[in-house]
Each structure stands twice: as structure tokens, then as C-alpha cells.
Amino acid sequence: MADAKRRLRHIIYGLKRKFGQPVKIRRYSALTLDRAAGTAARTDADYSIKRAIVSPASQAGDFVYDLSFIAANKNFTYGGFFDTTQRYVIFDVRDIDKASDIEFAPDRNTDRVIINSRLYEIVRVIEAEIRRIIILHVKLLESTPEIS
Amino acid sequence: MADVNQNWDRWIFASISKHFETNKSASIHLFVEGEPRETASQLNWVELRIDGPDWTELSSGFFRGRIEVNVLCSATETSDTQSIRRLAGEIQSIFKSGIAVYKYGLGDDDDKSLLGCLTLLTDHRGKLGIKARYFGRVEVNTPMQQASVEAHYEVEFTL
């Protein structure tokens, strides 16, 4: 097991070198609501990750087909779908700029991921075998503007 | 038909939101539809949703509006097996027979003065009134009980 973990760490390191790029996690920190006036002032804190593995957009396919699907849909063109707005982000919590957040656990409801100045929502948080590695399945929030 | 005042809808929405915010106990976490929603750190919470108003002009410039207020209650399963009943019960008590509508807001017309009163619709046949519905655990792998409490209100405004 220890050997497998070491191999995994080695693979992650290799991927980081190959696909690593700066990514930010935008974490909701406070909300000031005035329900009578209808205002919500949201305060966020950005956490920078020096090198996160960001999969090319087409790697996070949204569709898996099996034999029953093919049997039921004869006209289906084989090859599956892919969604260019979805990605996987893999990072090591030690790469987050704030050392105190070593127990960092993303919150799917409120955290957002910033990749190349675009905002992504977290679809799924996948816990890796090595606890400090976090895998996020993210989807582009298309209606949001670019973040400067 | 005369034109409905463009601010009525917003004033009703703000007044109901404010009513629930001020009448709930501090332990209940309230979200109003459209607000940022942070539930990861909460065990129990409620979400307020308002539908309507449906306007009818009864006579020239005299309108009756019908509003549906719906609150979804979510309680994480703990050793307290009645937590969802406690939560939904408190929400039921907040559905008062009357909710005041004030001209809330930050605009020129929003002077916070009293505009009217929403009246809870009830009848003796049991079709109207405050309705609680329990859904139990909606997803097998999510240990959470859910329920909804809803009621209809009516309001009359003159232009």
C-alpha cells in the first residue's frame, strides 16, 4: 500500500509538471444581508494554488454509454459526448498559499474555482487515496464575466 | 384594466422575507430564494420561496393579489428523531394570520410606510390554510429529513 501511494505521489508530481497551472479557489467567507432593501454583500477570500493539474476541457466527458443504451438507441453515433465546459482540477493541499489551511476541504455549494480568469462551479469533490490530494470536477459558469 | 404598481411585487416579497427573518428563532438558518446559499456548516435550515402575486382588478384601480408562500425545511438526521417536526412546527407558527406589507427598499418610492396587510387564506373545508407536508429522507444516501410548509395569502391594494 505504501508503495502504491508513493507511486501515486510520483504520478501526481509528473502531472503537475506537465499540466500544472495557477488556479484559485474562491471561498465564500461572509454575507451581509438586508432583506428589506434586497441587498446581499458577499465577501470572498481567494486561495491561490501555485500548480494545479487542470485537465484539458474535453477530458471531463459528461456521458458514459453502455450496451443497454446502444441497444435502445440504434441511431446513436458511437464515440460519446464531451462537454468543453467541464474539467478536472487536481491539487495538493500543500500547494495552497495559506499554510494554515492544510485541512482544506472544498465546499461544493459555495466555493468556486478560477481557471484562466473564468469562474467554475464545483460539480463533485473526489477524495483521493492520498488524503492531501483533492480532485475537483468543475463546470464553467458561462454567464459570469471574466475575472480580472 | 389599470396598470399594476411596479413596486407591489417587490414590497410584498421584501415584507414576507423580513417577517420570516424577524419571527424565526436564532437557531434556524433561513435562506430566501435568490440569496447565496451556504448549507455545509448547518445542520438544519429552511428555504423561503414566494410565488405570485396573481392580480385581479375587482373594480377600477382596486386590485386583489393572491400569493403563495412556501418554506422547505431540511433537518440533518441526528439522535433527535423529531427534529424535522420541531423545525416545521416553528415555521408553521410563523405563518401568521396577517403579515404587514411595508414599502421596503432603497428607491425613491420606498419610504418604509405601511402599504397594506396580507391575510392568510383559510376555509372550513380544509382545502386552504397552513399545510405541512413531510417527505422523509428524499435521497437514500443523504441522511436528511425534508418537509414543506405552505400557505396562501391575499392582499388588496388601491392605486
Interface residues (C-beta under 8 A of the other chain):
Chain A: Y28 L31 L33 R35 A36 A37 G38 T39 A40 R42 D107 R108 N109 T110
Chain B: R10 F13 A14 S17 K18 E21 V32 E35 P36 R37 E38 T39 A40 Y102 Y104 G105 L106 K112
